[in-house]
Amino acid sequence: MNELSFHRALYTLLLGVGIAAGWQVPIVYVAPTGDDANSGRYSTQPVKSIQRGLDLAAAGGTVILDRGTYYLMDTIRVTNG
């Protein structure tokens, strides 16, 4: 096995272990009809507020906003993580 093949195999192994352990970067779904008590991890269980979606997203994660009208009550805080 050459060095490149070894690195690819190691990366694949670590990626598989990371995904199994829940290390994947989540996608958080937000919809005006959602509920902030939801997990936001599935499009069928979105959170309601953009801020809640940002709070749940991991560093480098993705927040997907469904179409609709969002009413903002406070300033949205995005932290660098």
Secondary structure, 3 states (H helix, E strand, C coil): CCHHHHHHHHHHHHHHHHHHCCCCCCEEEECCCCCCCCCCCCCCCCECCHHHHHHHCCCCCEEEECCCCCCCCCCCCCCCC
